[in-house]
Amino acid sequence: MDTSTASSLWDELIGTQPDPDLWVVLATMVAALAIVVPHALWRISRNAITIAHEGGHGLVALLTGRTLTGIRLHSDTSGLTVSKGKPYGIGMILTASAGYTAPPLLGLGGAALLAAGRITLLLWVATALLVAMLVMIRNAYGALTVVLTGGTFVVVSWLAGPQVQAAFAYAVVWFLLLGGVRPAFELQAKRARGGAGDSDADQLSRLTHVPAGLWLFLFHAVSLCSLIGGGRWLLEV
């Protein structure tokens, strides 16, 4: 790659792109709702939320000095992130709390980038995060899921035109914001039926001696506030 090509790519990465029309923003919101609300489609699309959920655990584990040993993604949309370090303390608490909060916070960050016109930057950052996560995947289904997701980002980033890239980026962010709300309600329903005894909220309760219900309230607050704030940014086109 020569200097001029590298400079052109850098300019494209840090530059801004024009906002899509309002109808595109609304259409991508409706499309995201269409794959989050119906149970049959959610069973499939929830895999992407699991990628963000487990990626959140893994990233925060690394940032807090823990040793990340592997991530597994399962076909039932569950996942497992394993890290080594003290089984207590702030690092473990932050790592455990990062799962349910990661998808909506990623959506909020994506909405901020789109509001600033950084469509290309968002696509490239998402691709880089998926590549980094792939290194830590420890099962075949998880690897396949991450490769397919990352491959979609690569194809759109390199081959699609600006309008398609914009529509794709807005659809992804809407999906993270809307899809980030549903898992906390699912967890609440499972706990009401006496299940999910080893959920993130219950682990956090054992770590902090704070009732699991309060941690569940935190998950709800983060996801709903992210949806409201991110949605306002996305609609300001």
C-alpha positions as CSV (number, residue, x, y, z in Angstrom):
1,M,0.0,0.0,0.0
2,D,1.5,3.3,-1.1
3,T,1.5,6.5,0.9
4,S,-1.4,8.1,-1.1
5,T,-3.6,5.1,-0.7
6,A,-2.9,4.9,3.1
7,S,-3.6,8.7,3.3
8,S,-6.9,8.3,1.4
9,L,-8.0,5.4,3.7
10,W,-7.1,7.5,6.8
11,D,-9.0,10.5,5.5
12,E,-12.1,8.3,4.8
13,L,-11.8,6.8,8.3
14,I,-11.6,10.0,10.2
15,G,-13.8,12.0,7.8
16,T,-17.5,12.6,8.0
17,Q,-20.2,11.2,5.8
18,P,-23.6,12.8,4.9
19,D,-26.6,11.9,7.1
20,P,-29.2,9.7,5.4
21,D,-32.7,10.9,4.8
22,L,-35.1,10.7,7.7
23,W,-37.1,8.0,6.0
24,V,-34.0,5.8,6.0
25,V,-33.5,6.3,9.7
26,L,-37.2,5.5,10.4
27,A,-37.1,2.5,8.1
28,T,-34.1,1.0,9.8
29,M,-35.7,1.5,13.2
30,V,-38.8,-0.4,12.0
31,A,-36.5,-3.1,10.5
32,A,-34.7,-3.4,13.9
33,L,-38.1,-3.7,15.7
34,A,-39.2,-6.3,13.2
35,I,-36.3,-8.7,14.3
36,V,-36.4,-7.9,18.0
37,V,-40.1,-8.1,18.8
38,P,-41.3,-11.4,17.1
39,H,-40.1,-14.4,19.1
40,A,-39.2,-16.5,16.1
41,L,-36.8,-13.9,14.6
42,W,-35.5,-12.9,18.0
43,R,-34.3,-16.4,18.6
44,I,-31.9,-15.9,15.7
45,S,-31.0,-12.2,16.0
46,R,-30.3,-12.6,19.7
47,N,-27.1,-14.2,18.7
48,A,-25.7,-10.8,17.8
49,I,-26.7,-9.4,21.2
50,T,-24.9,-12.4,22.8
51,I,-21.8,-11.4,20.9
52,A,-22.0,-7.9,22.4
53,H,-22.9,-9.3,25.8
54,E,-19.9,-11.7,26.1
55,G,-17.7,-9.2,24.3
56,G,-18.5,-6.7,27.1
57,H,-17.5,-9.2,29.8
58,G,-14.3,-9.9,28.0
59,L,-13.3,-6.3,27.3
60,V,-13.9,-5.1,30.8
61,A,-12.1,-8.2,32.2
62,L,-9.0,-7.1,30.2
63,L,-9.4,-3.4,31.2
64,T,-9.5,-4.3,34.9
65,G,-6.4,-6.4,34.7
66,R,-8.0,-9.9,34.6
67,T,-6.7,-12.6,32.3
68,L,-9.2,-13.4,29.6
69,T,-9.0,-17.1,28.8
70,G,-11.8,-17.7,26.4
71,I,-15.3,-16.9,25.2
72,R,-17.9,-19.4,24.1
73,L,-21.1,-18.7,22.2
74,H,-23.9,-21.3,22.0
75,S,-26.7,-22.0,19.6
76,D,-29.3,-21.4,22.2
77,T,-28.0,-17.7,22.3
78,S,-26.3,-18.2,25.7
79,G,-22.7,-17.6,26.2
80,L,-19.8,-17.9,28.6
81,T,-16.8,-15.7,29.2
82,V,-14.0,-17.1,31.4
83,S,-11.3,-14.9,33.0
84,K,-8.8,-15.5,35.7
85,G,-8.1,-13.2,38.6
86,K,-9.4,-12.6,42.1
87,P,-13.0,-14.0,42.5
88,Y,-14.0,-10.8,44.3
89,G,-13.3,-7.1,44.2
90,I,-14.0,-4.2,41.8
91,G,-12.5,-6.0,38.8
92,M,-14.8,-8.9,39.1
93,I,-17.8,-6.7,39.9
94,L,-17.2,-4.5,36.8
95,T,-16.7,-7.6,34.6
96,A,-19.9,-9.3,35.8
97,S,-21.9,-6.1,35.3
98,A,-20.6,-5.5,31.8
99,G,-22.7,-8.2,30.0
100,Y,-26.2,-6.8,30.1
101,T,-25.0,-3.2,29.8
102,A,-22.7,-3.8,26.9
103,P,-25.2,-4.0,24.0
104,P,-27.2,-0.8,24.9
105,L,-24.0,1.1,25.7
106,L,-22.4,0.0,22.4
107,G,-25.6,1.2,20.7
108,L,-25.4,4.6,22.5
109,G,-21.7,5.0,21.4
110,G,-22.7,4.0,17.9
111,A,-25.5,6.6,17.9
112,A,-23.0,9.3,19.0
113,L,-20.7,8.4,16.1
114,L,-23.6,8.5,13.6
115,A,-24.8,11.8,15.0
116,A,-21.3,13.1,14.3
117,G,-21.4,11.7,10.8
118,R,-18.8,9.1,11.4
119,I,-20.4,6.2,9.5
120,T,-17.2,4.7,8.2
121,L,-15.5,5.0,11.5
122,L,-18.3,3.1,13.2
123,L,-18.2,0.3,10.7
124,W,-14.4,-0.1,11.0
125,V,-14.4,0.0,14.8
126,A,-17.1,-2.6,14.9
127,T,-15.1,-4.8,12.5
128,A,-11.9,-4.4,14.6
129,L,-13.8,-5.4,17.8
130,L,-15.2,-8.5,16.1
131,V,-11.8,-9.5,14.9
132,A,-10.3,-9.0,18.4
133,M,-13.1,-11.1,19.9
134,L,-12.6,-13.9,17.3
135,V,-9.1,-14.5,18.8
136,M,-10.7,-15.4,22.1
137,I,-13.5,-17.6,20.8
138,R,-13.1,-21.2,22.0
139,N,-15.9,-23.1,20.2
140,A,-16.9,-23.7,16.6
141,Y,-20.4,-22.3,16.8
142,G,-19.0,-19.1,18.4
143,A,-16.3,-18.8,15.7
144,L,-18.8,-19.2,12.9
145,T,-21.2,-16.6,14.4
146,V,-18.4,-14.0,14.8
147,V,-16.9,-14.7,11.4
148,L,-20.3,-14.3,9.7
149,T,-21.1,-11.1,11.6
150,G,-17.6,-9.7,11.0
151,G,-17.7,-10.7,7.3
152,T,-21.0,-8.8,6.9
153,F,-19.3,-5.7,8.2
154,V,-16.3,-6.2,5.9
155,V,-18.5,-6.6,2.8
156,V,-20.6,-3.6,3.6
157,S,-17.5,-1.4,4.5
158,W,-15.6,-2.3,1.3
159,L,-18.1,-3.1,-1.4
160,A,-21.3,-1.2,-0.6
161,G,-22.0,2.4,-1.6
162,P,-22.4,5.3,0.9
163,Q,-26.2,5.0,1.1
164,V,-26.1,1.3,1.8
165,Q,-23.4,1.8,4.4
166,A,-25.4,4.5,6.1
167,A,-28.6,2.3,6.2
168,F,-26.6,-0.7,7.5
169,A,-24.9,1.4,10.2
170,Y,-28.2,2.9,11.4
171,A,-29.9,-0.6,11.4
172,V,-27.1,-2.0,13.5
173,V,-27.2,0.8,16.0
174,W,-31.0,0.6,16.3
175,F,-30.7,-3.1,16.8
176,L,-28.3,-2.7,19.6
177,L,-30.4,-0.1,21.3
178,L,-33.7,-2.0,20.9
179,G,-32.3,-5.4,21.3
180,G,-30.3,-4.3,24.3
181,V,-33.6,-3.7,26.2
182,R,-35.2,-7.2,25.8
183,P,-32.6,-9.4,27.6
184,A,-33.1,-7.7,31.0
185,F,-36.9,-8.3,30.8
186,E,-36.2,-11.9,29.8
187,L,-34.0,-12.3,32.8
188,Q,-36.6,-10.7,35.1
189,A,-39.2,-13.1,33.8
190,K,-36.9,-16.1,34.4
191,R,-36.1,-15.0,37.9
192,A,-39.8,-14.5,38.6
193,R,-40.3,-18.2,37.7
194,G,-37.5,-19.2,40.0
195,G,-34.9,-19.8,37.3
196,A,-31.6,-18.1,36.3
197,G,-30.2,-18.6,39.7
198,D,-26.6,-18.1,38.4
199,S,-27.4,-15.1,36.3
200,D,-25.2,-12.0,36.2
201,A,-27.5,-10.2,38.6
202,D,-27.3,-13.1,41.1
203,Q,-23.5,-13.3,40.8
204,L,-23.3,-9.6,41.4
205,S,-25.6,-10.0,44.4
206,R,-23.2,-12.5,45.9
207,L,-20.2,-10.3,45.1
208,T,-21.6,-7.1,46.6
209,H,-24.4,-8.2,49.0
210,V,-26.7,-6.0,47.1
211,P,-30.1,-7.6,46.1
212,A,-30.1,-9.1,42.6
213,G,-33.3,-7.1,42.0
214,L,-31.3,-3.8,42.3
215,W,-28.8,-5.0,39.8
216,L,-31.6,-6.0,37.5
217,F,-33.0,-2.5,37.9
218,L,-29.5,-1.1,36.9
219,F,-29.6,-3.3,33.7
220,H,-33.1,-1.9,32.9
221,A,-32.0,1.7,33.6
222,V,-28.9,1.5,31.4
223,S,-30.8,-0.1,28.5
224,L,-33.8,2.2,28.6
225,C,-31.7,5.4,29.1
226,S,-29.4,4.3,26.2
227,L,-32.4,3.7,24.0
228,I,-33.9,7.1,24.8
229,G,-30.6,9.0,24.4
230,G,-29.4,7.1,21.4
231,G,-32.8,7.3,19.7
232,R,-32.8,11.1,20.0
233,W,-29.4,11.3,18.5
234,L,-30.4,9.0,15.6
235,L,-33.5,11.0,14.8
236,E,-31.7,14.3,14.7
237,V,-30.8,14.1,11.0
